Amino acid sequence: MKAMFKNIWLPVKGLVIRDLDKNLFVFQFFYKKNKEFVLKEGTWTFDGCLLLVKNKDYDMLTVW
């Protein structure tokens, strides 16, 4: 899942995806426009499951 979203979103300055818990992740972007793209262009799914995306702060998104 991590590699797939990095390939789809093609973050300019990189992307770090951290596991927080089972099915809970933090996506850290290093370029504001990449995060804005993800928020604007969603609804995102993986393996038939809807991803719920919440804007956490300037450069992070929480996904579950």
C-alpha positions in Angstrom: 0.0 0.0 0.0 2.8 2.4 0.9 4.7 1.9 -2.4 1.4 2.1 -4.4 0.5 5.5 -3.1 4.0 6.9 -3.5 3.8 5.8 -7.1 0.3 7.3 -7.7 0.9 10.6 -5.9 4.5 11.1 -7.1 5.4 13.4 -4.2 8.0 16.0 -5.4 10.0 16.2 -2.2 9.2 12.7 -0.9 6.6 11.1 1.4 7.0 9.2 4.7 4.2 6.8 5.7 4.2 5.7 9.3 2.1 2.9 10.8 0.4 4.2 14.0 -1.8 1.2 14.7 -3.6 -1.6 12.8 -5.0 0.2 9.7 -4.0 3.6 10.9 -1.2 5.6 9.2 0.3 9.0 9.0 1.3 10.3 5.6 4.0 13.1 6.0 4.5 15.3 2.9 7.5 17.6 2.4 5.8 19.8 -0.2 2.5 21.5 0.6 1.1 21.1 -2.9 1.4 17.3 -2.8 -0.8 17.2 0.3 -3.3 19.6 -1.2 -3.5 17.4 -4.3 -4.3 14.3 -2.1 -7.0 16.2 -0.2 -8.5 17.7 -3.4 -8.4 14.7 -5.7 -9.7 12.1 -3.3 -11.8 9.9 -2.7 -9.0 7.3 -2.3 -9.4 3.5 -2.0 -7.0 0.6 -1.5 -7.8 -3.0 -2.1 -11.5 -2.2 -2.3 -11.5 -0.2 1.0 -12.2 3.5 1.4 -9.5 5.5 2.9 -10.6 8.2 5.4 -8.2 11.1 5.2 -7.9 13.8 7.9 -5.7 16.9 7.7 -3.6 16.7 10.8 -1.3 19.8 10.5 0.8 21.6 7.9 2.5 18.5 6.3 0.7 15.5 7.7 -2.4 13.5 7.0 -3.9 10.7 9.1 -5.4 7.9 7.1 -7.5 5.0 8.3 
